[in-house]
Amino acid sequence: MNISIAGVITGDLVGSTEMEEALRRQCIDAIEQCFSAFSESAKGEIYRGDAFQIYTVEPASLVEMAVKLRLSLIALGQDARLSLSVAAASERELPVRIANNSEAFTLSGRNLDAMKNARLAFSSDNQPFTSDVKLVLSFLDDHLSQLTVKMAQALLLWFDEPSKPHAELAEKFGVSRSAFTRIINRANYGRIEETLCWYADRLERYQRN
């Protein structure tokens, strides 16, 4: 079995036991749509009705995947806890109930169990890298948690087509160009993009060491 550096996200829906079934189904559909969007570089599965796991051979995309997952749920007025890990991992075999005890999966699952009020957690097999990313993701976590439904919906649209003019995105969103720009500026989309670039650069440095 091949072992390489990979990324894993283990997550679960927040407050799923109190959700009406129709809303829970919407959340699951949103997660499955994310899986489809990630499918070229990742494998994902939902299990136990409200938990899910993603394995990716491109750990540089891990934080972006986490952001898109949370935005998809915040856009529905909901959220999830996500435990991210980067470490050695053998390929994910589905279904999830098939055990995978390689380090990335172990770290991700263990940290999810330890999470309380936070919505993003991070771990790796390199302590300096872990410390750096945990600090930055704590700020990103706070920011995402404060987004409104409309902000999350606008950010999702921008994430799907970041190179498109705001006027075209605004038309899809059903608002004026200035209104759309105002919404994503309030959502601090530039800082989110900078954070994703910072993480990818920091990961590259970690992998070189």
N, C-alpha and C positions, 0 to 999 in steps of 0.2 A: 504494500500500500504506500503510495507516494505521500510524503510529508513536506509541506512548504508553508511559508508565511501566508496567512489568510486572515480574513476578517469575519467576525460573527456578530450578529445582533440577536439577542434573545429578549423578547418583549411580551407585555400583556396589556390589555385594555384597562384603563382606570375606571373603577366603578361599574364594571360590567354586570355584576350581580343585581344592581338596581336599575339597569337599563330595560326599557321596553324592548321586546323582541325585534320589532321593526327597526329601531335605531341600532341595536346590536348588529343586525344584518347589514345595515348601511355601513357600519364601521368595518365589518369583515370584508364587504365588497371593496371598500376603499383600500384596505391592506392588500387584497388580492390584485387590485389594479396596479399598485406599486410593485408587487412581485412581477407582474407582466412587463412593466417598464424596465425592471432590473434584469430581465431574464437572460440577456446575453452574457452577463458576467456573474450571475448569482442564482442560487436556489433557495426558495422559501416555501414554508409550509405553516399552516395554521393547525393547532392541536388543542385539545381540551376545550374547544369552543371560544376561548378568549385569549389564548397565548399563541405566540408565533416565533419562528426562528429563521434567520437568513444566514447563508454561508456565501461568501464571495471570494473569488480568487484575485480580486482587485481591491485590496484594503484601502487604497487611496480614495475610493468612492464611498467608504463606510460612513463617514459623517454626513455626506450629502444624502445617502440613502436614509439615514436616521432623520435628517431634517425634513425630507419629503414625506416620510411616514407620519411624522408628527403634524406637519402642515395639513396633510390629507384628513387627519382626525380632528384637528382644531377647526378646520373648515366646516366640520359637522357639529361643532360645539363640544367635542370630546377630546381625549388625550390618551397617551400610553406611556408606560415606563419602558425605557429601552436601555439595555446593558450591552455596550459595545466592547469588543476585544480584538486585539491584533496579536497573533502569536502563531506558533507552529500548529498546523491542523491538517489532518487527513480529509479527503473529500467527503462532503456531507452525503450520507445515504438517506434517502427518504423511504418510509415515513420517519418522523423525528423520534418515534419510540425505539428505533434501532439505535442503540447506544453508540456515541462517539466520544471517547475519553481523551482525545488529543487536547493540547493545552488551551487553544483558543475557545473551544466549546466549554471546557471546565471553568475557565475564568469568567466567561460570559454568563453562564448559568448561576455560578456562585454569587456574582455581584448583583444579579437581579433579585435573588433571594434576600440580599442584605439591604436593598434599596427601601427607603421610607418615603419622604416627601419629594425627593429629587425625581426628575423624569429622564435624565441622561446620566449614565455612569460609563466609565471607561477603564480598561485595564489592558496591560500587555506584559510581555516577558522581559521588559526593559524598564527599570524603575525611573530613571530620569525622563524617558519618553512618556511614561505613564503620568508622572507628576505634571509635566508641561501640559499635556492634553487634558487632563482632569481639570486643571485650573481654568483653561480657556473654555472648556465645555460647560463649566459651572456658570459662566457668564452667558453663554449661548442658551443654556437651559432656562435661566431667569428671563431672558429676552423672549424666547419662544412662548413661555408660559403666560406672558402678558399680551400676546397678540389677540386681536379680535377675530371673529369669524370672517369678516370682510377682508381684513389684512391677510389672513391665511389663504383665502381664496384668490386674492390678487397675486400673492407671492407664488402660489402654485402655477398660475398662468404664466408669470414671468419666468419661473424655473424651466418650464417646458420649452419656451422659445425666447431665451435671453437676448438673442441678437435682433429680434423684431422691434421695430419702432414702437414707442409707447402708444402712438395713435392707433395702430392696428390692434394692440392688446386691449386698449381701452374700448374699442368697438366690440370686441368679443365679450368684454366684461360688462358692457352696457352702460358705460359712463363716458364722460368727456376725457380727452387726453390729459388735461390738467388735473382732473379729479383722480384719474388712475395714478399719475405720477405722484400726487400728494399722498395717496394711500400707501404706495410702496415705499415712499420716502419716510413716512411715519413708521412703517414696519422695519425701517433701517435695512433695506435689502442690500445696500452696498457693504455694510459691515458683515452681514451674513456671508456674502460672496468672499470677502476678505478672509473670514474665518475658515472657510472651506479651502481656500488657497494656502493659508498658513498651515493647516493640518496636512495637506498633501506634501508640502515642502518639508515639514518636520518629519513626516513618515519616511520620505526619501533619505533624509539624513540618518535616521535610525537604521534603515536597511543597509546603508553603506558601512555602518560601524560593525 
